[in-house]
Amino acid sequence: MVSPISRLISNAKKIASGEELENKDLQKKDRQNEVDELVNSFYMMTKELKENLSEVSKRKNQIETIFLHMTDGIIAFDMEGKIDLINPATTRLLRLLPEDDSFDKIFSKLDVDVNLEKIIYLENWTSSEERVVVGDNYMHMYFAPLKDEGDIPTGVIVVIQDITEHVKLDNMRKEFVADVSHELKTPITSIMAYSDTLLEDEYDKETKNKFLKVISDEAIRMKKLVEDLLALSKYDNNENKQAKVEFDLGELVKHCQEKVQMEIEKKHQTVECFITADVPKVYADKDGIERVVLNILTNSIKYTPDEGNIKIYVGFVYNDAYIKIIDNGIGIPEEDLSRIFERFYRVDKARTREMGGTGLGLSIAKEILDKNDGSIDIKSPKDKKGTEVVIKVPTKK
């Protein structure tokens, strides 16, 4: 009896020290007594325990990997407000320093009015969510109490999500609705005012024609705005599926120049077009690319003074054909260059509106080129006036 019990004690010590056990040390082929049965059961228990520990270790490693690489922040505090657990995303999102090591220090620094005790004991009666601004970013925080198996509080866990893009998109949506409303309200107000005036009194033919001209211009402006909005909507919803065709980009540019020739002559401008290389044919939505070129060329004519110069270059680089339009007009301030493709964004709102612009032309141009695997880039020199626009369109492969 003593021998197997001694062996049992010895192997128990091995398990305690983390050593591997061998079946031959514990199991006998001939089970002669209850002690041998105990030894055999001990071996089976050890084997099962090892398998369970291995599974737990595997799960632990998986959770740690997810925890370390997840983009949301996770931070756990104990009952005293000390940090039990924190992932790298939390440190990055909240811009924490080594001395920010407790609940009070972190949330007082972020100017968040939260109370550890209330979260733990009164979570059913108090808000458990907060929106926090950290620098230029917006964070959504969710607070929840941690409890053990006996439903006794052991601390607090905080989940942090970066919602900056959602906030920006929501603000852009609100701004877009406000801009559309304003752009439609202005011409409608003018049309109503002049129409009411004509209905109320008798005027001579010259005055009537003048009023009718204003009504007509405002109606055309509304029509153009609605058409641009519909075009953007179709591109957003992938409804504008124009067939791509093979065509000569140089010929398209010359055709666009002919369409705006009257505007060029009115302002006595000089427009020159150069084909700089043997440009392969491009493969894209021809009507869409024509709309882009006309938009950029029209802008150059509008914002270049009388007797100004506009140069157009058509060339080829790598797998893209390009159109470069350079003018010596009023240019674009550096601070506006990053926003010019936003919908309804105008560098000079009053002047753009006066010239008949809707603030949607460049947005539509970018949408069209994106759908055709092309690109558009706009530069304006800091030390002199003028604008340079480069449009790239993929060639036929």
N, C-alpha and C positions, 0 to 999 in steps of 0.2 A: 504493500500500500504506500509506503514512504517514497519509493523510487518514482512512480508516476506523479505523485503530488509534488515532489521536489522538481521534477521536470516541468510540471505545470507552473510552479512559482518562477522558475528560471525563464520560461518563455513569456510569462506575464511581464517580467522585467524588460525582456527584449522589446515587447510591444511598446512599453512605456518609453523606451529610449529610441524608438523609431526603427529598429532593426527588422530585417525580413525574417520570416519564419518558414521553415521547411516542413513539409508534410511528414517526413520520416521521423522527425523529432517528436511528433505528437500522436501519430496514428499507428495502431497495431493491427496486424491482420487478424489475430485471434483475440477477440474481446473476452477476457476472463472474468472481469468483475466491473462493478459500478464505477470504479475509479478510472478504468480505461474508457468507459462510456463518457465520463466527464472530460477526459483529455480529448477525445474525439469531438465532442460537442464544442469544446473550447476552440479547437482548430477551425471548425466550421463557422463559429461566430467571428473569429478573427478574419477569416477569408471574406466573409460578407461585409464586415466592418471596413476592411480595406477597399473593397469595391465601392462601398457607399462614400467613403472619404475621397476616393478618386473622382467620383461623379460630382461631389460637392466642390472639389478643387477645380474641375473643369468648368462648372457653372460660374464659380467665383471669377475665374480668368475671363470668361465671356462677358460677365457683367462689368468687370474692371475695364476691359477693352472698349465696350460701348460707352461707359462712363467717361473715359479719358478722351474719346474722339467725337462725342456728340456735340452738336453746335449749340444746344440749349445749356444754360448754366444750372448746376445743381449744388446746393449747399445745405448741410445739415448741422443743426446746433443742439447741444445738450440742454438740460434744464437750467443751467446757469448761464446760457448764452454763449458758451465757448464752441468753436468750430470742431465738429467731429469729422466732417467729410466735405471736401470741396473739389470741383473739377477745374481743369485749365480754362474752360470756356467762361466760368464765373469770373475768374481773375481778369480775363481779357475784357469781358462785357462791362464789368463794373469798375475796371481800372483800379483794382485793389493793390495796396502796398503791403509789405510784410507786417507793418504795425496794425493793419486792419484785421484783427484776429478775434473779434467778438460781435455779437448781434448788435449791441448798442453802438459800437464804433462804426460799423459798416453803414447802418441805416441812418445814423445821425449825420454822417458824412454826405449821404445821398439826399438828406433833408426829407426823409420819409417818416410820416407819423404812424409808426406801428409799435405795438406793445407785445412783448414776448408772452406775458401771462395771459393777456386777452386771447391771443391766438391759441394757446394751449387749453385754456379752460372755458372760453366763451366763444368758440369758433362758430356756434350756431346762431349767435346774436350779433356778431361783428363781421365787417367785410374782410375777406381773406385775399383780396386782389388789389394791386396798386399799379398805376402807370407812372414810370419814373423817367426823367430826362437825364441822360448821362452825356455831357458834351453836346454833340449834335445828333445823338442817337436816342431812340425811344425804347424803353424796356417795359415789358409786362411781367409783373411778379405775382406768383401764386403762393400763398402761405398755407401750410397744412400741419396739424399736430402729428407727431409720431407717437404711437402707442404700442405697448407690448401685448403678449397673449392675454393678459388679464385686463386689457383695456385701460391700463394705467399709463398716463402720459410720460414719455421719456425724452421729449425734445420737440424741435420744429424743423421741417424741411421746406426749403424755398426753391421754386422752379422759376428760372429767368429766361424769357424769350425776347429776342431782338425783333421788334415790330417796326423798325424804322421804315422799311420799304412799304409796309402796309399803310403807315401813317402818311407817307409821301404820296402814295397812289390815291388815298382817300382825299388828301388835300388837293391833288391835281384834278380829281373828279369834281370836287366842289368848285374849284376855280374854273374848270371847263364849263360847267353848267352856268356859272355866273357870267362868264365871257359870252357864251352863246346868247343868253338872255339879253345882255347889254347890246351885243351886235345886232340882234333882231329888233330890240326896242327902239334904237336910234332911228333907223329908216322908217319904221312903222309910225313913230311919232311925227316925223316930217311929212309922211304921206297923209296922215290924218289932218294935220294942221293946214296944209295947203289945200286939201280937198274941202275941208270945212269952210275955208276962206272963199274958195270959188263958189260954193253953194250959197253962202250968205249974201254976197253982193255981186253987182254987175261990174265987170272990168273990161277994159279995152282989149283988143286982140293981142297986142304985144305983151301985156301983163299976164293974160291967160296962158299964152305960149310959154312965158317964163316960168309960171307956176307948174304947168304941165311937164315942162322939161325937168324940173326938180323931182316931181312925182315919178317920172319915168326913170331918172337916174337912180333914185332910191329903190325902186322896184327891181331894177337890173342888179343893183348891189345885193339885195336880199336873195334874188335868184342865184347869183354866183355863190353866195355864202351857203345856201341850202345845197347846191350842187357839190360844193367842196366837202360839206359835212357828210353827204351821202356817199361820196367817193371814199372818204376816210372810213366810214362805217363798213363799206363793202370790203376794203382791204383788211380791216380788223377782223372781220368775220369770214375771211377767205372766200367771199362771194364773187369777187372780181377776178375770175379765172380766165384771163385772156390767153389765147394760144400763142406760144412763142414761135417766132419765125426767124429766118436768116435774112439779114439786110445789111446794106452799106451804111455805116455810121456817118461817114463824110457827106454822103448825099442827103441824109436826114438833117444834118446840121445846116447845110446850105438851104434846104427847103424851109427850115424854121426861120432862117435869116430873111428869106423872101417874105414870109408871112408878117414879119414885124418891120418891114422896110419903110412903111409909111411913118411909123413912130420915130424911126431913125432919122428920116428926112425932116420931120417936124422940128427936131432938136439939133439938126445940122451936125450930127455926130459922124465920126469915122469908124466904121466897123470892118475889120479885116479878118478873113478866115484862111488858115494855113493847114494844109494836110502835110504833116511832118514825116510821114513814112508810108510804106505800102501796108495799109491797115487791113487785116483780115476782116471778113464779115462777122458781125456779132449775132448772137442767138438770144433773143429776148422778146418781150412784149413791145412791139414797135410803137403802138399808140401810146403806151405808158411812157416809154423813153422820149417820145416826141413831146409829151406833156411836160416832162422834167426839163428838157432843153428849152422849151418855150418859156417856162416859168423863170429859169435862171437868166435867160437872155432878156426877158421883159424887165426883171428886177435891175439888171445892169443898165438898161436904157433909162429906167425911172430915176435911179439914184446916181446917174452920171450927168453932170451939168451940160448945158448946150455947148456944142463944138468939142465935146469930150471924145476920148478914144476908147474903143473896145476891141480887144484882140481875141480871136478864137483859134485854138490849136486842136487838131485831131491827130492822135498818134496811137502807138501800140507799145506795150511793155509786158513782157512775160505772156500770160494768157488773157490779158485784159486790154481792150481798146479804151482810150480815154478821150475826154473832151475837157480842155482847159479854157476857161473864160476869164480874162483879166480886164478890169476896167480901171479908170482913174477917177472914180466917183467919190462919194462922201465916206465910204468905208464903214466898218463895224467896230465899235469899241471892244477892246479885249475882254472886258468883263461880261459882254453879251454873247461872245462866240460860243460858249458852252451851252447856251439855252436857245439858240436860234431855231432848233428843230422841234421845240416844244410847241404844242398847238396854241394858237392865239398869242404867242409871244411876239412882241414887236419891239424893235430897238427904239423907235420913236413912234409911239402909238398915234399921236395926233397927225403926224405927217403921213404915216402909212395909210391911215383911214382916209385922209384927204386925197391920196393918190389912188384910192379904190381898192386897196389891199384888204384881204380878210384875215391875214395872220395865219393862214393854213397852207399856203403854197409850199413852203419848205418841208412841212410835216408830210404832205402828200408826196413830194418828191422823194423823201427818204423812204417812205412806205413802199413806193413803186420800185425803187432800186433794191431794197431789201428782198422783195418778192422775186426779183430777177437776179439775185446773187451778186448785185453790184454794190457800189458805195458812192458816197458824196462827202467831200471835205471842203470846208470854207476857211480861208485865211484872210487876214487884213493886216498889212504892215503897221507897226507901231509908230514909225517915224514919218510916214507919209500916207496920203489918202489912197483909196482904191481897195478893190476886193479881188481875190483870186478863188475861183471855184473849180474843183477838179471832180469830174464824174467818171467813174469806171464801170464798164459793162463787159461781161465775159464774152469771149469770141466763140464761134462755132467750133466744137471739138470733133 
